Amino acid sequence: FEDSGKSIPMLIDGRPDERERWQEARHKLLQTRIQRPAPGRDDKAIVSWNALLATALAEAGFAFERKDWIQEAKSLCEWLQAGQMQHSPAPHLQYDEEWSGRALLDDASYTAQAYLTLASRIEWLETGSSTQWFDSARSSLTNLLLDFEDTQAPGFFYTARDHSNPVHRGKEWMDHSTPSGNSVLL
């Protein structure tokens, strides 16, 4: 339904004989698509999004008795730790194996939450390993307080104290498509 008159054909009737009728047309469309240049890909890995995923995997893995999901949450948390340990201040994203940017409040708060969630679920997978993740959460929270806390008023700033040239050092209070860093900390 694009303005140029192109559309995406879709088979509404799921009968096998109807599908066979369109096989030649599907083949022509595939050949045309193969000749087009592939669309650009966004390969960056954003810390906050991966921390949210780690939290969700740990919770869902425990709820649905899926140890493989908790293992995946652990792998993500190890990746988050690697970024924090390799770089000071903590980075915002990884692109082409390179860490870059300065962590934002969401990155820091979601990461601490991921560590805490993993700590509360990892004992089911690896007995005795929760202490490591509690310590990681404590360390992350300590750094978060140093970097983002507003000592003059309630709440935490979205950018760190040493963030380069923020136009305005504001606070996010409302949740949007993802929770605000302040609500995660609460």
Residue frames as a rotation matrix with the C-alpha (Angstrom) as fourth column:
PHE 1
0.554 0.833 0.000 0.00
0.833 -0.554 0.000 0.00
0.000 0.000 -1.000 0.00
GLU 2
-0.316 -0.764 -0.562 2.94
0.644 -0.608 0.465 2.31
-0.697 -0.215 0.684 -0.54
ASP 3
0.254 0.402 -0.880 2.53
-0.217 -0.863 -0.457 5.57
-0.942 0.307 -0.132 -2.47
SER 4
-0.547 -0.572 -0.610 4.45
-0.708 -0.072 0.703 4.17
-0.446 0.817 -0.366 -5.42
GLY 5
0.305 0.777 -0.550 1.71
-0.939 0.341 -0.038 1.60
0.158 0.528 0.834 -6.05
LYS 6
-0.461 -0.508 -0.728 3.79
-0.340 0.859 -0.383 -1.34
0.819 0.071 -0.569 -4.82
SER 7
0.437 0.580 0.687 2.43
-0.880 0.118 0.460 -3.74
0.186 -0.806 0.562 -2.27
ILE 8
-0.747 -0.610 0.265 3.28
-0.659 0.732 -0.173 -6.94
-0.089 -0.304 -0.948 -0.48
PRO 9
-0.004 0.784 -0.621 1.12
-0.634 0.479 0.608 -9.80
0.774 0.396 0.495 -1.78
MET 10
-0.719 -0.155 0.678 -0.21
-0.669 0.419 -0.614 -12.00
-0.189 -0.895 -0.405 1.00
LEU 11
-0.587 0.508 -0.630 -1.99
-0.068 0.745 0.664 -15.34
0.807 0.432 -0.403 0.70
ILE 12
-0.381 0.544 0.747 -5.07
-0.917 -0.323 -0.233 -15.09
0.114 -0.774 0.622 2.89
ASP 13
0.755 0.651 -0.083 -6.54
-0.648 0.759 0.066 -18.48
0.106 0.004 0.994 2.00
GLY 14
-0.058 -0.880 0.472 -4.25
-0.913 0.238 0.332 -21.13
-0.405 -0.411 -0.817 3.50
ARG 15
0.820 0.390 0.420 -5.30
-0.215 0.889 -0.405 -24.06
-0.531 0.241 0.812 1.29
PRO 16
-0.079 -0.938 0.337 -2.32
0.104 0.329 0.939 -26.01
-0.992 0.109 0.071 -0.15
ASP 17
0.052 0.118 0.992 -3.73
0.957 0.278 -0.083 -26.04
-0.285 0.953 -0.098 -3.70
GLU 18
0.954 0.280 0.103 -4.04
0.296 -0.932 -0.211 -22.23
0.037 0.232 -0.972 -3.61
ARG 19
0.504 -0.848 -0.163 -0.44
-0.300 -0.349 0.888 -21.98
-0.810 -0.399 -0.430 -2.49
GLU 20
-0.170 -0.549 0.818 0.69
0.583 0.614 0.533 -24.15
-0.795 0.568 0.215 -5.42
ARG 21
0.601 0.508 0.617 -1.11
0.796 -0.311 -0.519 -21.86
-0.072 0.803 -0.591 -7.84
TRP 22
0.980 -0.200 0.025 1.17
-0.200 -0.980 0.010 -18.98
0.022 -0.015 -1.000 -6.81
GLN 23
0.582 -0.800 0.145 4.46
0.475 0.479 0.738 -20.90
-0.660 -0.361 0.659 -6.81
GLU 24
0.103 -0.550 0.829 5.74
0.972 -0.121 -0.202 -19.40
0.212 0.826 0.522 -10.08
ALA 25
0.616 0.180 0.767 4.90
0.131 -0.983 0.126 -15.85
0.777 0.023 -0.629 -8.95
ARG 26
0.955 -0.292 0.059 6.67
-0.094 -0.108 0.990 -16.45
-0.282 -0.950 -0.131 -5.64
HIS 27
0.334 -0.867 0.370 9.74
0.828 0.457 0.324 -17.68
-0.450 0.198 0.871 -7.51
LYS 28
0.194 -0.205 0.959 9.79
0.718 -0.637 -0.281 -14.52
0.669 0.743 0.023 -9.69
LEU 29
0.864 0.166 0.476 9.47
-0.166 -0.797 0.580 -12.32
0.476 -0.580 -0.661 -6.60
LEU 30
0.785 -0.619 0.016 12.34
0.256 0.347 0.902 -14.17
-0.564 -0.704 0.431 -4.93
GLN 31
0.140 -0.755 0.640 14.58
0.989 0.135 -0.057 -13.72
-0.043 0.642 0.766 -7.97
THR 32
0.402 0.077 0.912 13.81
0.328 -0.942 -0.065 -10.00
0.855 0.325 -0.404 -8.04
ARG 33
0.977 0.011 0.212 14.49
-0.192 -0.387 0.902 -9.67
0.092 -0.922 -0.376 -4.32
ILE 34
0.579 -0.811 0.085 17.84
0.666 0.530 0.525 -11.45
-0.470 -0.247 0.847 -4.61
GLN 35
0.077 -0.548 0.833 19.00
0.890 -0.339 -0.305 -8.87
0.450 0.765 0.462 -7.18
ARG 36
0.747 0.256 0.614 18.24
0.015 -0.929 0.369 -5.93
0.665 -0.267 -0.698 -4.88
PRO 37
-0.469 -0.870 0.152 20.94
-0.142 -0.095 -0.985 -4.67
0.872 -0.483 -0.079 -2.53
ALA 38
-0.093 0.395 -0.914 20.30
0.851 0.508 0.132 -5.86
0.516 -0.766 -0.384 1.01
PRO 39
0.726 0.375 0.577 18.97
0.041 -0.860 0.508 -3.25
0.687 -0.345 -0.640 3.42
GLY 40
-0.258 -0.856 0.449 21.37
-0.453 -0.303 -0.839 -1.81
0.854 -0.419 -0.309 5.95
ARG 41
0.378 0.314 -0.871 21.72
0.555 0.676 0.485 -3.59
0.741 -0.667 0.081 9.27
ASP 42
0.348 -0.227 0.910 22.06
-0.701 -0.707 0.092 -2.04
0.623 -0.669 -0.405 12.67
ASP 43
0.279 -0.347 -0.895 24.53
0.264 0.924 -0.275 -4.30
0.923 -0.160 0.350 14.48
LYS 44
-0.505 -0.528 0.683 25.06
-0.490 -0.476 -0.730 -2.31
0.711 -0.703 -0.018 17.63
ALA 45
-0.044 0.426 -0.904 24.34
0.677 0.678 0.287 -3.91
0.735 -0.599 -0.318 20.99
ILE 46
-0.048 0.119 0.992 22.89
-0.435 -0.896 0.087 -1.40
0.899 -0.427 0.095 23.45
VAL 47
-0.898 -0.428 -0.103 23.68
-0.080 0.388 -0.918 -2.10
0.433 -0.816 -0.383 27.10
SER 48
-0.615 0.696 0.371 20.24
-0.698 -0.262 -0.666 -1.18
-0.367 -0.669 0.647 28.46
TRP 49
0.284 0.763 -0.581 18.34
-0.930 0.367 0.028 -3.37
0.235 0.532 0.813 25.99
ASN 50
-0.128 -0.419 -0.899 20.57
-0.195 0.899 -0.391 -6.36
0.972 0.125 -0.197 26.69
ALA 51
-0.964 -0.165 0.207 20.21
-0.219 0.057 -0.974 -5.83
0.149 -0.985 -0.091 30.44
LEU 52
-0.158 0.977 0.140 16.42
-0.946 -0.110 -0.306 -5.84
-0.283 -0.180 0.942 30.04
LEU 53
0.338 0.227 -0.913 16.71
-0.649 0.759 -0.051 -9.07
0.682 0.610 0.404 28.07
ALA 54
-0.643 -0.643 -0.416 18.91
-0.101 0.610 -0.786 -10.65
0.759 -0.463 -0.457 30.76
THR 55
-0.777 0.427 0.463 16.33
-0.577 -0.185 -0.796 -9.74
-0.254 -0.885 0.390 33.42
ALA 56
0.220 0.933 -0.285 13.47
-0.971 0.182 -0.154 -11.18
-0.092 0.310 0.946 31.37
LEU 57
0.097 -0.247 -0.964 15.37
-0.458 0.849 -0.264 -14.38
0.884 0.467 -0.031 30.56
ALA 58
-0.889 -0.457 -0.018 16.26
-0.173 0.373 -0.912 -15.00
0.424 -0.808 -0.410 34.20
GLU 59
-0.516 0.778 0.359 12.67
-0.712 -0.157 -0.684 -14.45
-0.475 -0.609 0.635 35.35
ALA 60
0.399 0.712 -0.577 11.10
-0.914 0.362 -0.185 -16.46
0.078 0.601 0.795 32.52
GLY 61
-0.255 -0.589 -0.767 13.68
-0.453 0.774 -0.443 -19.23
0.854 0.234 -0.464 32.81
PHE 62
-0.970 -0.071 0.234 12.83
-0.245 0.320 -0.915 -19.71
-0.010 -0.945 -0.327 36.46
ALA 63
-0.249 0.964 0.091 9.07
-0.788 -0.147 -0.598 -19.43
-0.564 -0.221 0.796 35.92
PHE 64
0.620 0.516 -0.591 9.02
-0.781 0.470 -0.410 -21.89
0.066 0.716 0.695 33.01
GLU 65
0.584 -0.463 0.667 11.76
-0.174 0.731 0.660 -24.16
-0.793 -0.501 0.346 34.38
ARG 66
0.915 -0.333 0.229 14.10
0.294 0.157 -0.943 -23.42
0.278 0.930 0.242 31.48
LYS 67
0.532 -0.790 -0.305 17.68
0.419 -0.067 0.905 -23.61
-0.736 -0.609 0.296 32.71
ASP 68
-0.152 -0.594 0.790 18.91
0.987 -0.044 0.157 -22.74
-0.058 0.803 0.592 29.21
TRP 69
0.510 0.384 0.769 17.23
0.461 -0.877 0.132 -19.33
0.726 0.287 -0.625 29.49
ILE 70
0.966 -0.227 -0.121 18.89
0.014 -0.424 0.906 -18.66
-0.257 -0.877 -0.406 32.83
GLN 71
0.153 -0.949 0.277 22.20
0.746 0.295 0.598 -19.70
-0.648 0.115 0.752 31.27
GLU 72
0.011 -0.078 0.997 21.59
0.876 -0.480 -0.047 -17.19
0.482 0.874 0.063 28.46
ALA 73
0.902 0.318 0.293 20.81
0.123 -0.838 0.532 -14.51
0.415 -0.444 -0.794 31.07
LYS 74
0.671 -0.724 -0.161 24.10
0.297 0.063 0.953 -15.34
-0.680 -0.687 0.257 32.77
SER 75
-0.080 -0.706 0.704 25.96
0.976 0.089 0.200 -15.04
-0.204 0.703 0.682 29.44
LEU 76
0.386 0.293 0.875 24.41
0.540 -0.841 0.044 -11.61
0.748 0.455 -0.483 28.86
CYS 77
1.000 -0.019 0.006 25.35
-0.015 -0.542 0.840 -10.50
-0.013 -0.840 -0.543 32.37
GLU 78
0.308 -0.947 0.091 28.92
0.643 0.278 0.714 -11.67
-0.701 -0.162 0.695 31.78
TRP 79
-0.056 -0.256 0.965 28.95
0.929 -0.367 -0.044 -9.60
0.365 0.894 0.258 28.58
LEU 80
0.768 0.392 0.506 27.68
0.186 -0.893 0.410 -6.58
0.613 -0.221 -0.759 30.55
GLN 81
0.842 -0.506 -0.187 30.38
0.192 -0.043 0.980 -7.12
-0.504 -0.861 0.061 33.17
ALA 82
0.059 -0.859 0.509 33.07
0.952 0.202 0.230 -7.32
-0.300 0.471 0.830 30.50
GLY 83
0.205 0.083 0.975 32.04
0.621 -0.781 -0.064 -3.92
0.756 0.619 -0.212 29.17
GLN 84
0.948 0.189 0.258 32.05
-0.073 -0.657 0.750 -2.41
0.311 -0.730 -0.609 32.66
MET 85
0.685 -0.728 -0.038 35.41
0.354 0.287 0.890 -3.91
-0.637 -0.623 0.454 33.57
GLN 86
0.031 -0.703 0.710 37.13
0.996 0.081 0.036 -3.03
-0.083 0.706 0.703 30.31
HIS 87
-0.308 -0.058 0.950 36.01
0.494 -0.863 0.108 0.59
0.813 0.502 0.295 30.32
SER 88
0.016 0.319 -0.948 35.78
0.914 -0.389 -0.116 3.31
-0.405 -0.864 -0.298 32.86
PRO 89
-0.441 0.795 0.417 33.40
-0.711 -0.027 -0.702 5.02
-0.547 -0.606 0.577 32.69
ALA 90
-0.344 0.404 0.847 30.92
0.296 0.903 -0.311 2.30
-0.891 0.144 -0.430 31.75
PRO 91
-0.988 -0.098 -0.116 29.98
-0.082 -0.301 0.950 2.22
-0.128 0.949 0.289 28.04
HIS 92
-0.209 0.960 -0.185 26.58
-0.722 -0.279 -0.633 2.66
-0.659 0.001 0.752 26.41
LEU 93
0.838 0.540 -0.084 26.93
-0.432 0.560 -0.707 0.23
-0.334 0.629 0.702 23.49
GLN 94
-0.233 -0.866 0.442 29.09
-0.067 0.468 0.881 -2.18
-0.970 0.176 -0.167 21.57
TYR 95
0.853 0.415 -0.317 29.49
-0.322 -0.060 -0.945 -1.96
-0.411 0.908 0.082 17.81
ASP 96
0.686 -0.602 -0.409 31.91
-0.228 0.355 -0.906 -4.10
0.691 0.715 0.106 15.77
GLU 97
0.422 -0.465 -0.778 33.38
0.751 0.660 0.013 -5.50
0.507 -0.591 0.628 19.00
GLU 98
-0.698 -0.648 0.305 34.22
0.395 -0.703 -0.591 -1.95
0.597 -0.293 0.747 20.16
TRP 99
0.081 0.670 -0.737 32.62
0.989 -0.148 -0.026 -0.48
-0.126 -0.727 -0.675 23.27
SER 100
-0.755 -0.342 0.559 31.70
0.452 -0.889 0.067 3.19
0.475 0.304 0.826 23.01
GLY 101
0.067 0.782 0.619 29.60
-0.033 -0.619 0.785 6.00
0.997 -0.073 -0.016 24.40
ARG 102
-0.880 -0.262 0.397 29.00
-0.362 -0.171 -0.916 6.93
0.308 -0.950 0.055 27.99
ALA 103
-0.636 0.661 -0.399 26.48
0.709 0.704 0.036 4.88
0.305 -0.260 -0.916 29.96
LEU 104
-0.422 0.641 0.641 23.15
-0.435 -0.764 0.477 6.56
0.796 -0.077 0.601 30.66
LEU 105
-0.452 0.307 0.837 20.95
-0.870 0.055 -0.490 6.06
-0.197 -0.950 0.242 33.71
ASP 106
0.651 0.744 -0.151 18.93
-0.757 0.622 -0.197 3.38
-0.053 0.243 0.969 31.90
ASP 107
0.254 -0.653 -0.713 22.11
-0.311 0.643 -0.700 1.42
0.916 0.399 -0.040 31.11
ALA 108
-0.708 -0.641 0.294 23.25
-0.435 0.068 -0.898 1.56
0.556 -0.764 -0.327 34.73
SER 109
-0.311 0.652 0.691 19.91
-0.889 0.057 -0.454 0.87
-0.335 -0.756 0.562 36.41
TYR 110
0.696 0.572 -0.434 18.87
-0.699 0.679 -0.225 -1.95
0.166 0.460 0.872 34.04
THR 111
-0.010 -0.794 -0.608 22.29
-0.308 0.581 -0.753 -3.57
0.951 0.180 -0.251 34.48
ALA 112
-0.785 -0.224 0.577 22.03
-0.602 0.058 -0.796 -3.50
0.145 -0.973 -0.181 38.28
GLN 113
0.167 0.936 0.310 18.52
-0.912 0.266 -0.312 -4.93
-0.375 -0.230 0.898 37.98
ALA 114
0.565 -0.009 -0.825 19.77
-0.554 0.737 -0.387 -7.71
0.612 0.675 0.412 35.68
TYR 115
-0.525 -0.829 -0.192 22.50
-0.330 0.406 -0.852 -8.66
0.785 -0.384 -0.487 38.16
LEU 116
-0.630 0.346 0.695 20.02
-0.738 0.008 -0.674 -8.74
-0.239 -0.938 0.250 41.05
THR 117
0.482 0.860 -0.166 17.51
-0.864 0.436 -0.251 -10.79
-0.144 0.265 0.954 39.10
LEU 118
0.277 -0.465 -0.841 20.17
-0.388 0.747 -0.540 -13.25
0.879 0.475 0.027 38.03
ALA 119
-0.746 -0.586 0.316 21.42
-0.490 0.162 -0.856 -13.48
0.451 -0.794 -0.408 41.62
SER 120
-0.279 0.728 0.627 17.92
-0.852 0.114 -0.511 -14.41
-0.443 -0.677 0.588 42.77
ARG 121
0.744 0.646 -0.170 17.58
-0.637 0.609 -0.474 -17.18
-0.202 0.461 0.864 40.15
ILE 122
0.174 -0.770 -0.614 21.10
-0.798 0.255 -0.546 -18.53
0.577 0.585 -0.570 39.49
GLU 123
-0.423 -0.344 0.838 21.19
-0.837 0.502 -0.216 -20.84
-0.347 -0.793 -0.501 42.51
TRP 124
0.590 0.704 0.395 18.80
-0.422 0.686 -0.592 -23.15
-0.688 0.183 0.702 40.66
LEU 125
0.908 -0.295 -0.299 21.42
-0.225 0.261 -0.939 -23.45
0.355 0.919 0.171 37.93
GLU 126
0.004 -0.980 -0.199 24.71
0.222 0.195 -0.955 -23.06
0.975 -0.040 0.218 39.82
THR 127
0.807 0.316 -0.499 24.67
0.512 0.048 0.858 -23.53
0.295 -0.948 -0.123 43.56
GLY 128
0.303 -0.678 -0.669 26.74
0.781 -0.225 0.582 -20.93
-0.545 -0.700 0.461 45.40
SER 129
-0.507 -0.591 0.627 27.09
0.856 -0.428 0.290 -18.45
0.097 0.684 0.723 42.55
SER 130
0.527 0.799 0.290 24.49
0.749 -0.598 0.286 -15.89
0.402 0.066 -0.913 43.67
THR 131
0.482 -0.398 -0.780 27.04
0.569 -0.535 0.625 -14.04
-0.666 -0.745 -0.031 45.82
GLN 132
-0.599 -0.747 0.288 29.05
0.681 -0.286 0.674 -13.06
-0.421 0.600 0.680 42.74
TRP 133
-0.368 0.519 0.771 25.98
0.693 -0.400 0.600 -11.48
0.620 0.755 -0.213 41.12
PHE 134
0.734 0.535 -0.419 24.87
0.675 -0.501 0.541 -9.74
0.080 -0.680 -0.729 44.33
ASP 135
0.048 -0.817 -0.575 28.37
0.585 -0.443 0.679 -8.26
-0.810 -0.369 0.457 44.55
SER 136
-0.721 -0.265 0.640 28.16
0.692 -0.322 0.646 -7.13
0.035 0.909 0.416 40.92
ALA 137
0.245 0.891 0.381 24.80
0.727 -0.429 0.536 -5.50
0.642 0.145 -0.753 41.61
ARG 138
0.670 -0.045 -0.741 26.17
0.634 -0.485 0.602 -3.76
-0.386 -0.873 -0.297 44.71
SER 139
-0.408 -0.903 -0.135 29.18
0.608 -0.379 0.698 -2.48
-0.681 0.203 0.704 42.77
SER 140
-0.532 0.290 0.795 26.97
0.732 -0.315 0.605 -1.26
0.426 0.904 -0.045 39.92
LEU 141
0.576 0.816 -0.043 24.67
0.703 -0.467 0.536 0.55
0.418 -0.339 -0.843 42.33
THR 142
0.307 -0.565 -0.766 27.61
0.644 -0.469 0.604 2.19
-0.701 -0.679 0.220 44.09
ASN 143
-0.751 -0.613 0.245 28.91
0.566 -0.407 0.717 3.50
-0.339 0.677 0.653 40.76
LEU 144
-0.174 0.793 0.584 25.41
0.783 -0.248 0.570 4.53
0.597 0.557 -0.578 39.72
LEU 145
0.677 0.422 -0.603 24.99
0.725 -0.528 0.443 6.63
-0.131 -0.737 -0.663 42.87
LEU 146
-0.137 -0.831 -0.540 28.31
0.514 -0.525 0.678 8.35
-0.847 -0.185 0.499 42.25
ASP 147
-0.850 -0.317 0.422 27.54
0.500 -0.228 0.836 9.07
-0.169 0.921 0.352 38.59
PHE 148
-0.548 0.723 0.420 23.83
0.429 -0.188 0.884 9.88
0.718 0.665 -0.207 38.47
GLU 149
-0.025 0.612 -0.791 22.51
0.999 0.031 -0.007 10.86
0.020 -0.790 -0.612 41.90
ASP 150
0.018 0.132 0.991 21.11
0.126 -0.984 0.129 14.34
0.992 0.123 -0.034 42.40
THR 151
-0.548 -0.330 -0.769 22.33
0.760 0.187 -0.622 15.31
0.349 -0.925 0.148 45.86
GLN 152
-0.987 0.152 0.052 20.15
-0.161 -0.940 -0.302 18.43
0.003 -0.307 0.952 45.90
ALA 153
-0.141 0.988 -0.064 16.75
-0.977 -0.149 -0.150 16.89
-0.158 0.041 0.987 45.05
PRO 154
0.171 0.263 0.949 15.05
-0.265 0.940 -0.213 13.50
-0.949 -0.215 0.231 44.74
GLY 155
0.940 0.320 0.119 15.84
-0.024 0.409 -0.912 11.29
-0.340 0.855 0.392 41.80
PHE 156
-0.022 -0.947 0.320 18.67
0.417 0.282 0.864 10.54
-0.909 0.153 0.388 39.43
PHE 157
0.093 -0.054 -0.994 19.86
-0.706 -0.707 -0.028 12.41
-0.702 0.705 -0.104 36.36
TYR 158
0.938 0.310 0.154 19.63
-0.092 0.652 -0.752 10.72
-0.334 0.692 0.640 32.96
THR 159
0.594 -0.805 -0.010 23.25
0.039 0.041 -0.998 11.60
0.804 0.593 0.055 32.15
ALA 160
0.411 -0.545 -0.731 26.31
0.898 0.379 0.222 11.08
0.156 -0.748 0.645 34.34
ARG 161
0.677 -0.224 -0.701 28.22
0.268 -0.812 0.518 13.85
-0.685 -0.539 -0.490 36.10
ASP 162
-0.260 -0.919 -0.297 31.08
-0.125 -0.273 0.954 13.59
-0.957 0.285 -0.044 33.61
HIS 163
0.278 0.426 0.861 28.93
0.804 0.387 -0.452 13.19
-0.526 0.818 -0.235 30.49
SER 164
-0.730 -0.684 0.006 30.42
0.566 -0.600 0.565 15.31
-0.383 0.416 0.825 27.74
ASN 165
-0.980 0.158 -0.121 28.43
-0.193 -0.903 0.384 18.46
-0.049 0.400 0.915 26.96
PRO 166
-0.411 0.909 0.074 24.86
0.912 0.411 0.008 17.59
-0.023 0.071 -0.997 27.85
VAL 167
-0.515 0.308 0.800 22.60
0.170 -0.878 0.448 20.47
0.840 0.367 0.399 26.86
HIS 168
0.088 0.598 0.796 20.39
-0.866 -0.348 0.358 19.79
0.492 -0.722 0.488 29.84
ARG 169
-0.867 -0.392 -0.309 20.93
-0.173 0.816 -0.551 17.33
0.468 -0.424 -0.775 32.65
GLY 170
-0.123 0.951 0.284 17.35
-0.895 -0.230 0.382 16.26
0.429 -0.207 0.879 33.17
LYS 171
-0.798 0.013 0.602 15.54
-0.364 0.785 -0.500 13.45
-0.480 -0.619 -0.622 34.92
GLU 172
-0.534 0.644 -0.548 13.21
-0.419 0.361 0.833 10.92
0.735 0.674 0.077 33.34
TRP 173
-0.673 0.360 0.646 10.29
-0.641 0.151 -0.753 10.13
-0.369 -0.921 0.129 35.63
MET 174
0.364 0.930 -0.046 7.79
-0.787 0.281 -0.549 8.59
-0.498 0.236 0.834 33.26
ASP 175
-0.368 -0.359 0.858 7.97
0.145 0.889 0.434 5.09
-0.918 0.284 -0.276 31.82
HIS 176
-0.041 0.315 -0.948 7.68
-0.938 -0.340 -0.073 4.92
-0.345 0.886 0.310 28.05
SER 177
0.577 0.204 -0.791 8.24
-0.576 0.789 -0.217 1.85
0.579 0.580 0.573 25.89
THR 178
-0.091 -0.605 -0.791 10.84
0.510 0.654 -0.559 0.90
0.855 -0.454 0.249 28.50
PRO 179
0.702 0.356 -0.617 10.83
0.708 -0.258 0.657 1.75
0.074 -0.898 -0.433 32.20
SER 180
0.669 -0.504 0.546 12.60
-0.345 -0.862 -0.372 4.93
0.658 0.060 -0.750 33.23
GLY 181
-0.253 -0.872 -0.419 15.87
0.194 0.378 -0.905 4.50
0.948 -0.310 0.073 35.08
ASN 182
-0.658 0.059 0.750 14.36
-0.667 -0.507 -0.545 6.25
0.348 -0.860 0.373 38.10
SER 183
0.421 0.883 0.209 11.43
-0.891 0.359 0.277 3.82
0.170 -0.303 0.938 38.31
VAL 184
0.490 -0.338 -0.804 13.76
0.048 0.931 -0.362 0.82
0.870 0.139 0.473 38.02
LEU 185
-0.609 -0.787 0.101 15.83
-0.012 -0.118 -0.993 2.19
0.793 -0.606 0.062 40.88
LEU 186
-0.262 0.607 0.751 12.76
-0.947 -0.313 -0.077 2.69
0.188 -0.731 0.656 43.03
